[in-house]
Amino acid sequence: MTQRLVVVCAILAVTGMPGFERAAVGQSQQLVARLDAAVKKVEAACSDDLKKYCSTVTPGEGRLILCMQAHEDKVSEKCDFALFEASRKIDRALDRIDRAADICWGDIEKHCSNIPEGGGRILQCLAGQKTSLTPACQTELGKLSL
């Protein structure tokens, strides 16, 4: 459970960070909506556990994550399953993104090498160069269904 909790909480932390770019165009907005839905599902499933074990913890700077890890052996099945389900989906999405990055690496170097990493900027760059991308990269990006 610890690994699942860390993965999911990392996503929760990223989506809650002030610098998280939610205004990325079309595709990224759909991804953000899916992440928001996953976050709400985990929050709903784990809210009783958070109240029971971590109600005195001040949120922020990873304190809730540490509290939940400290009580991982007591977390409800409902919360544990929600964390498991979210971590599986995140793992699958990361695998698809990793595969797309491998397949599109030549296109990334050719068209987006001057773009800073993070915030979906590489994906935005590739989307802006769609007609110039190799067919394999275009196909793989289409599979991301972002």
N, C-alpha and C positions, 0 to 999 in steps of 0.2 A: 504494500500500500504506500510506503514512503515514496517510492519512485513516482507513482501515479500522482500523489499529492504534490510533489515538487513540480512535476511537469504542468499540471493544471494550475497550480498557484503561480507559476512563472507566467503563464498566459494571462491569468487574472491580473497580475502585477503590470504586465506590459500594456494591456488594454486600458488600465486605469492611469497610466502615466500621462502627465500633461503633454508631453511631446509626441504622443502616439498620433500619427496622422490619420484622422478619420475622413479627410476630404479627398482621398485619392480617387479618382474617377471610376465610374461604373463598376468595373470588376472588383476593385478593392472595397467599394461600398458594400457589395454583396458579401464579401469575406468578413468584413467588420460586423455586418448584421448577423452572420452565422456565429461569429465569436461571441457577440453580445448575448445571443440566445443560449449558447453553451454556458456562459458565465451565469446567467440568470437561473438556469436549470441546476447548476452546482450550488449556487447560493441558496436556492429554495430547498434542495435536498439536504444541505448541511447546516441550515440555519439553527435547528434545534441543538446540534452538536456544538456549534459556535457559541450559542447562548449558555449551554450547560458547562462547557469546559473553558471557554475563553472570554466570558462576558466582562471580566475585569481587565482584559488586555486592551491597551490603546492601539487601534489600527494604524498601520504604517510601518515602513522600514522592515517589513518581513516578520513583524511580531506575531501576527495571526498565523502565518505559516508555521512558525516555530512552535506556537502553542498547539496547533493541530498535530504536528509531528510528535510532540511530547505526549499526546493523548491518542495516538494512532491505534493503540490496542483496544480503545474503548469506543471508537467511532461507530455509529450505527451502520447497519447493512445498507440502508437507503443512501446514506452519504457515501459509503464505500463504493457502492455500485455506480453512483453518479460520477464519482471521481474516476473509476475504472472506465466507464463509457466515454467520458470526455478525453481521458488520456489516450484511449484507443483511436478515437477520431483525430486527435492532434498528431499522434504517431503516423497515422495513414496520410494525413495532409502533408506532414513534413517529408515523408517518403516520396510523395508525388512531386513536391517542390524540388527535392534533391535530384530526382530523376530529370525533371525539366531543366534544372540548372546544368546537369551533365550534358544533356542533349543539345542545349542551347549555348553551351560555353563559347563556341566559336562566334556565334552571333553577339553574345554579350561582350566579348573582347572587341569585336569589329565595330559594333554600333553604340555600346554603352560603357566603354572603359573609363570614360571621364566622369561618370555619374557616381556620386557618393553612395555607399551601401546604406541600407536601412530605410524604413518608412515606406517600403514598396516602390522606391524610385527606380530600381532596375526593371521591375515588372512594367512600370509606366513607360520606361524607355523602350522596352521591347514592344509594347503595345503600340507605341508611336511609330515604330519601324516595321510594323507587321508585314507590309508588302515586300520589304527587303530581306526578311528572314528566310532561312532555309525551310523547305517544306517539312522536314522532320521537326524543327523547332516550332513551327506554326501548329502542327498536329499536336505536339506535346502540350503546348500552352492551352490549346482547346480542351484538352483532357483535364486541365486543372479545374475547369468549371467554376471559375471565380466570378 
